[in-house]
């Protein structure tokens, strides 16, 4: 299914499995897993499932929210920009975790930063925490001049124990 509008997993879990496609398109759309306040949300993309966002993809977005993205099997995640532990807003302490044991995650936008682990903006007092655990599959950050930032505006970690991380 293709639709115009964001996807938000505030409380609970969304699973995109073989044959499933979430394709978020349209101008200023975005998607958040663990969106606001004290939300705890999880997105799992597994089998041959696919999740595409033509905009910002936040894993742990605003307030004290917590978000988790799991990518396994041949799951395919393709986004313009990814903020893990975004903490978008003054005083926010949001945290996000990506666990990738298979499949492909592609981040491909010219906006800066294209990938941010821990925080999103400078000067707002944010203390976001973002962790990316890559144990299999492929992470591609092909950002046409934009940056991948680890802990620039918060606390970030990229842990690679398997698979491939490609930054170009």
ABEGO torsion letter per residue (X at the ends): XBBBEBBBBABEBBBBBBGBBBBBBEGABBBBBGABEABBBBBBBBEABBBBBBEBBBBGABEABBBBBBBBEABBBBBABBBBGAGBEBGBABBBBBBBABEBBBBBBABOBABBBGEABBGAGBBBBBBBBBABEBBBBBAGGBBBBBGAAEBBBBBBABEBBBBX
